[in-house]
Amino acid sequence: MNLFLMQKLVFYILQWLFRFRP
């Protein structure tokens, strides 16, 4: 498992969630 890839994915998901916040 690549830690860097996981970190990148988590960051992307967080950005996506913050974008669709009310």
Summary of the structure (lengths in Angstrom):
residues: 22
radius of gyration: 10.1
end to end distance: 34.2
largest distance: 34.2
contacts: 35
relative contact order: 0.16
helix: 77%
strand: 0%
